[in-house]
Amino acid sequence: MWKYVLRRLLVMIPIIFLVIFIVFFIMNITPGDPVQMILGNDPPQQAVEDLRRELGLDQPFFVRFFNYIKNALKLDFGLSYRSRRPVFEGIWPKFPTTLLLAVLTVTVSTVLGVILGIISAVKEYSAVDVTLTFTSLIFASVPGFWLCLMLIIVFSLKLHLLPSSGVGSIRHFILPVLASAIPSAAYLARITRTQMLEVMRQEYIRTARAKGATEKRVIFKHALKNALMPIITIAGTSFAAALGGSMITERIFGLPGIGNYILTSVQAKDVPVVMGSTIFLSVIFMVMMLLVDLAYAYINPTLRSRFSRK
């Protein structure tokens, strides 16, 4: 098992380097000049040249890239162009907001999606199943920004029940969590239904029923346990994606999280912040995928023995 974990950690290294190169290249070709954004319009030419030299922007692309890699290996990710502070001094204060949003989103979407998927599978081809399947297809296809705006219009502007932006209490997270969790729950409900139906047609399910097992025990003890693997994959991927993919949600609801911070930094072409945030979120995503694989091994004894041999 430990050999497998070590091998996966080593595989992360070239992936991180590839991610760094891609993001660095994209930020290099995007329109905008960081120097002009820092100094404003019509700065003195000498000030422009001095700042470009200070930021290393007067050097060729690959020289700047390899200098960045060299400094990153020393855990030096540079200074923000805007605040002139170390990159992670700006990231760390915003991470708890993004983490809380991701945890609440995945919890709500997983619980809701699994419950609805089980109900739909148990009531196969009934009116309940058709309604849930149709509703899931709609919400899984709804654009995220549209759902955010509709929730704000209904619950904030019309009903005046929930705040539309900012942070301060758990009430400020209700609309962002719903906006992020509903599409994910709809997709998870469809996957759960499919997996449950496939498992419930297996011979051992019929055997369990023939032995007198209650329907509740058949569903939760036998069927659900064996249908969990793809559900764990989706939940783990959703959590990792929520950490880095909540940019639109955070921006619309005014949450001071990493996603909102990255969008602001991209607009200002604050390359060190974008690079540091991307590396940080990439590492979290890959660690989450490793934890998903380990959860597989815990649930499935066959995989556990296979991992232990690696």
C-alpha positions in Angstrom: 0.0 0.0 0.0 2.7 2.5 1.0 4.6 1.7 -2.2 1.5 2.5 -4.2 1.0 5.8 -2.3 4.6 6.8 -2.8 4.4 6.0 -6.6 1.3 8.1 -6.9 3.0 11.0 -5.1 6.0 10.8 -7.5 3.6 10.8 -10.5 2.2 14.2 -9.2 5.6 15.9 -9.7 5.7 15.9 -13.6 1.9 16.7 -13.6 2.5 19.8 -11.4 5.3 20.9 -13.7 3.1 20.5 -16.7 0.3 22.5 -15.0 2.8 25.3 -14.2 4.0 25.5 -17.7 0.5 25.6 -19.2 -0.7 28.3 -16.8 2.5 30.3 -17.2 2.2 30.2 -21.0 -1.4 31.2 -21.0 -0.8 34.1 -18.7 2.1 35.2 -21.0 -0.1 35.3 -24.1 -3.2 36.9 -22.6 -3.7 40.6 -23.3 -2.6 43.2 -20.8 0.6 44.5 -19.3 1.1 44.1 -15.5 3.4 47.1 -15.5 0.7 49.4 -16.9 -1.9 48.0 -14.5 0.4 48.7 -11.6 1.6 52.2 -12.7 -1.6 53.3 -14.4 -2.0 55.2 -17.6 0.9 57.3 -19.1 3.6 56.5 -16.5 7.1 57.8 -17.0 9.1 55.6 -19.4 11.9 55.3 -16.8 9.5 54.0 -14.2 8.1 51.5 -16.7 11.6 50.2 -17.5 12.6 50.0 -13.9 9.5 48.1 -12.9 9.8 45.7 -15.8 13.4 45.0 -14.8 12.4 44.6 -11.1 9.6 42.1 -12.0 11.8 40.2 -14.5 9.5 41.0 -17.4 12.3 42.2 -19.5 13.7 38.6 -19.8 12.6 36.0 -22.4 9.7 33.7 -21.7 11.8 30.5 -20.9 14.2 32.4 -18.7 11.3 33.7 -16.7 9.7 30.2 -16.6 12.9 28.5 -15.4 13.5 31.2 -12.8 10.0 30.7 -11.5 10.6 26.9 -11.3 13.9 27.4 -9.5 12.3 29.8 -6.9 9.2 27.5 -6.5 11.4 24.6 -5.6 12.7 26.8 -2.8 9.0 27.4 -1.8 9.4 31.0 -3.0 6.3 31.8 -5.2 7.1 35.5 -5.5 5.3 38.7 -4.6 1.9 39.8 -5.7 2.1 42.5 -8.3 -0.7 44.4 -6.7 -0.1 44.1 -2.9 3.7 43.4 -3.1 3.2 40.8 -0.4 4.1 37.0 -0.6 1.6 35.1 -2.7 0.5 32.8 0.0 -0.1 35.6 2.4 -3.0 36.5 0.1 -4.2 32.9 -0.4 -4.3 31.5 3.1 -6.9 34.0 4.5 -9.2 33.2 1.6 -8.9 29.4 1.8 -11.3 28.8 4.8 -14.1 30.5 2.9 -13.6 28.3 -0.2 -13.0 25.2 2.0 -16.3 25.7 3.9 -18.2 26.3 0.7 -16.7 23.1 -0.8 -17.4 21.0 2.3 -21.0 22.2 2.5 -21.6 21.8 -1.2 -20.3 18.2 -1.4 -22.1 17.2 1.8 -25.5 18.5 0.6 -25.1 17.3 -3.0 -23.9 13.8 -1.9 -26.7 13.3 0.7 -29.4 14.7 -1.6 -28.1 12.9 -4.7 -27.8 9.5 -3.1 -31.2 9.6 -1.3 -33.0 10.7 -4.5 -31.1 8.1 -6.6 -32.0 5.3 -4.2 -35.7 6.4 -4.2 -35.7 6.6 -8.0 -34.1 3.1 -8.3 -36.5 1.5 -5.7 -39.5 3.1 -7.5 -38.3 2.2 -10.9 -40.6 3.3 -13.8 -43.1 4.8 -11.3 -44.4 8.4 -11.4 -41.8 9.2 -8.7 -39.0 7.8 -10.7 -40.0 9.6 -13.9 -40.4 12.9 -12.0 -37.1 12.6 -10.3 -35.3 11.6 -13.5 -36.8 14.4 -15.5 -36.0 16.9 -12.7 -32.4 15.6 -12.5 -31.9 16.1 -16.2 -33.1 19.7 -16.0 -31.0 20.7 -13.1 -27.9 18.9 -14.4 -28.2 20.9 -17.6 -28.8 24.3 -16.0 -25.9 26.8 -16.3 -24.4 27.6 -12.9 -24.5 31.4 -13.3 -28.2 31.3 -14.2 -29.1 29.2 -11.2 -27.1 31.6 -9.0 -29.1 34.6 -10.3 -32.5 32.8 -10.0 -31.8 32.0 -6.4 -30.8 35.6 -5.6 -34.0 36.9 -7.4 -36.3 34.5 -5.6 -34.9 34.2 -2.1 -33.2 37.6 -1.7 -35.1 40.1 -3.9 -38.6 38.7 -3.8 -38.9 36.8 -0.5 -36.2 38.7 1.5 -35.3 35.4 3.3 -31.6 35.2 2.7 -28.7 37.6 2.0 -27.5 37.8 -1.5 -23.8 38.5 -0.9 -21.0 38.7 1.6 -20.1 36.6 4.6 -20.9 37.0 8.2 -23.0 34.0 9.2 -24.0 30.5 7.9 -27.0 32.1 6.3 -24.7 33.8 3.7 -23.6 30.3 2.5 -27.1 28.9 2.0 -27.7 30.3 -1.5 -24.1 29.7 -2.7 -24.2 26.1 -1.5 -27.6 25.5 -3.1 -26.4 27.0 -6.4 -23.3 24.7 -6.4 -24.9 21.6 -4.9 -28.1 21.3 -6.9 -26.5 20.5 -10.3 -24.1 18.1 -8.7 -26.8 16.4 -6.7 -28.9 16.0 -9.9 -26.0 14.3 -11.7 -25.2 12.1 -8.6 -28.8 11.0 -8.4 -28.7 9.7 -12.0 -25.5 7.8 -11.3 -26.8 6.4 -8.1 -30.0 5.2 -9.8 -28.1 3.5 -12.6 -25.7 1.8 -10.2 -28.4 0.7 -7.8 -30.5 -0.8 -10.6 -27.5 -2.7 -11.9 -26.6 -4.0 -8.5 -30.1 -4.9 -7.6 -30.4 -7.2 -10.6 -27.4 -9.3 -9.4 -27.8 -12.9 -8.2 -26.7 -12.2 -4.6 -29.5 -9.7 -4.2 -32.0 -12.3 -5.2 -30.3 -14.7 -2.9 -30.5 -12.3 0.0 -34.2 -11.7 -0.6 -34.8 -15.5 -0.8 -33.2 -15.9 2.6 -35.7 -13.5 4.1 -33.7 -10.3 4.3 -35.8 -7.2 4.7 -36.0 -4.8 1.8 -34.3 -2.2 3.9 -31.4 -4.5 4.6 -31.1 -5.5 0.9 -31.0 -1.9 -0.2 -28.6 -0.4 2.4 -26.5 -3.4 3.4 -26.0 -5.2 0.1 -27.0 -3.0 -2.9 -25.8 0.5 -1.7 -22.5 -0.8 -0.4 -21.6 -2.3 -3.8 -22.8 0.8 -5.7 -20.7 3.2 -3.7 -17.5 3.2 -5.8 -18.6 5.5 -8.6 -20.4 7.6 -6.0 -17.2 8.0 -4.1 -15.4 9.0 -7.3 -17.9 11.7 -8.1 -18.0 13.0 -4.5 -14.2 13.2 -4.3 -13.9 14.8 -7.7 -16.7 17.3 -6.8 -15.0 18.3 -3.6 -11.7 18.9 -5.5 -13.5 20.7 -8.2 -15.4 22.8 -5.7 -12.2 24.1 -4.2 -11.0 25.5 -7.6 -14.2 25.7 -9.6 -16.3 27.9 -7.5 -15.1 31.1 -9.2 -18.5 32.1 -10.7 -20.4 31.3 -7.5 -17.9 33.2 -5.3 -18.0 36.2 -7.7 -21.8 36.4 -8.0 -22.4 36.0 -4.2 -19.4 38.2 -3.2 -17.6 35.5 -1.2 -13.9 36.3 -0.4 -12.7 32.9 -1.5 -9.8 31.7 -3.6 -11.9 31.5 -6.8 -12.9 35.1 -6.6 -9.3 36.0 -5.8 -8.1 34.1 -8.9 -10.6 35.9 -11.1 -9.5 39.3 -9.8 -5.9 38.4 -10.2 -6.4 37.2 -13.8 -8.1 40.5 -14.7 -5.2 42.4 -13.1 -2.7 40.0 -14.8 -1.2 39.3 -11.3 0.8 36.3 -12.6 2.4 35.3 -9.2 -1.0 35.0 -7.5 -2.5 33.1 -10.4 0.5 30.7 -10.5 0.5 30.2 -6.8 -3.2 29.6 -6.5 -3.1 27.1 -9.5 -0.3 25.1 -7.9 -2.1 25.1 -4.6 -5.4 23.9 -6.0 -3.7 21.4 -8.3 -1.9 19.7 -5.4 -5.2 19.5 -3.5 -7.0 18.0 -6.5 -4.4 15.3 -6.9 -4.3 14.5 -3.2 -8.1 14.2 -3.3 -7.9 11.7 -6.2 -5.3 9.7 -4.2 -7.7 9.6 -1.2 -10.5 8.4 -3.5 -8.4 5.5 -4.6 -7.5 4.6 -1.0 -11.3 4.8 -0.2 -11.8 2.3 -3.0 -9.3 0.0 -1.4 -11.1 0.3 2.0 -14.5 -0.6 0.5 -13.4 -3.3 -1.9 -11.3 -6.1 -0.4 -10.1 -7.1 -3.9 -8.6 -3.7 -4.6 -7.1 -3.6 -1.1 -5.2 -6.8 -1.7 -4.1 -5.5 -5.2 -2.9 -2.2 -3.7 -1.0 -4.1 -1.0 0.9 -6.0 -3.6 2.0 -2.8 -5.4 
